[in-house]
Amino acid sequence: MSNSFFRFKQFTIEQDKCAMKVTTDSCLFGAWIADNIKNEKTESSIDNLIINNCLDIGTGTGLLSLMLAQSNKGLHIDAIEIDKDAFEQATQNVVASPFKDRIIVQNVNANKFNPPVKYDMIISNPPFYESELKGDDRKKNMAHHNEGLTLPELLDTIKINLGSNGTFYLLLPFKRNEEIKKLIIEHEFDITQLTFIRQSVNHGYFRILLSGKLKSQSSTETIIDEISIKDENDYYTPVFTALLKPYYLKM
């Protein structure tokens, strides 16, 4: 997936200026969020549950924002990105899409972001490798190693900007499983779902898809499940196919 562009059914991601390219796990993350929103609307005891706005922290190419705009016609998204080149690329991708009127891309540091509203939903595919060995590529260091935003700072930003009934979604490496659980407790959140991701049924877990809410007085049950991207014959699994079919061009 390292081409200069990646074409989806309803939009195209140009990515030559971005350190972080479109990946299978990021596509799965976007589709998983969209599916969770659909299920939440279906199962909610609140009639006509409406999710009006979303904050995308560290939007990169704009992939997640575009996937969610496609799947939620009434959703308005603020997508923020600290890297200037990535911001310009995300803006380019949004403007060229059918969803340009519902996504606003801003070149801003999440720590300094001060919106006038709280968000129904906050999403982030944050840097993965905090405190690990860095390479020589500054942009990849920023994207991979939390040089601009640590995980505790990200959770602080989410807590400040999430509405009282809002939900946040994170994509994280499996190696940070225990760390994120501890940080979630420290920041007074409840985890509503943990989905562990395998490259195939023959591999161990390598990613976590996590959803959470502000801590409530009542006990919150955490849904725990898993998804394998490919089966034992190296074909996409039925679950993965069902999630990505609305987006992938050749599916």
BELVENTA-V269743 format. One record per residue. RES is the residue in one small letter. PSI is psi as a letter, one per 40 degrees, with the letter a starting at -180 (none if undefined). Layout:
res: <RES/RES>
psi: <PSI/PSI>
This chain:
res: <m/s/n/s/f/f/r/f/k/q/f/t/i/e/q/d/k/c/a/m/k/v/t/t/d/s/c/l/f/g/a/w/i/a/d/n/i/k/n/e/k/t/e/s/s/i/d/n/l/i/i/n/n/c/l/d/i/g/t/g/t/g/l/l/s/l/m/l/a/q/s/n/k/g/l/h/i/d/a/i/e/i/d/k/d/a/f/e/q/a/t/q/n/v/v/a/s/p/f/k/d/r/i/i/v/q/n/v/n/a/n/k/f/n/p/p/v/k/y/d/m/i/i/s/n/p/p/f/y/e/s/e/l/k/g/d/d/r/k/k/n/m/a/h/h/n/e/g/l/t/l/p/e/l/l/d/t/i/k/i/n/l/g/s/n/g/t/f/y/l/l/l/p/f/k/r/n/e/e/i/k/k/l/i/i/e/h/e/f/d/i/t/q/l/t/f/i/r/q/s/v/n/h/g/y/f/r/i/l/l/s/g/k/l/k/s/q/s/s/t/e/t/i/i/d/e/i/s/i/k/d/e/n/d/y/y/t/p/v/f/t/a/l/l/k/p/y/y/l/k/m>
psi: <f/e/i/e/i/h/h/i/d/e/i/h/h/h/e/d/e/h/d/h/i/h/i/d/d/d/d/d/d/d/d/d/d/d/d/d/d/d/d/d/d/d/e/i/e/h/h/f/h/h/h/d/i/i/h/h/h/f/d/b/e/e/d/d/d/d/d/d/d/d/e/g/d/e/h/h/h/h/h/i/h/d/h/d/d/d/d/d/d/d/d/d/d/d/d/e/i/e/e/d/e/e/h/h/h/h/g/i/h/d/d/e/h/g/i/e/i/i/i/d/h/h/i/h/g/i/i/d/f/h/e/i/h/i/a/e/h/d/d/d/d/d/d/d/e/f/d/d/h/i/d/d/d/d/d/d/d/d/d/d/e/h/i/d/e/i/i/i/h/i/h/i/i/d/e/e/d/d/d/d/d/d/d/d/d/d/e/f/i/h/h/d/h/h/h/h/h/i/d/i/e/e/i/i/i/e/i/h/h/h/i/i/i/i/h/i/d/i/i/h/h/h/h/h/a/i/h/h/d/i/a/e/e/f/i/h/i/d/d/d/d/d/d/e/d/e/d/h/d/f/none>
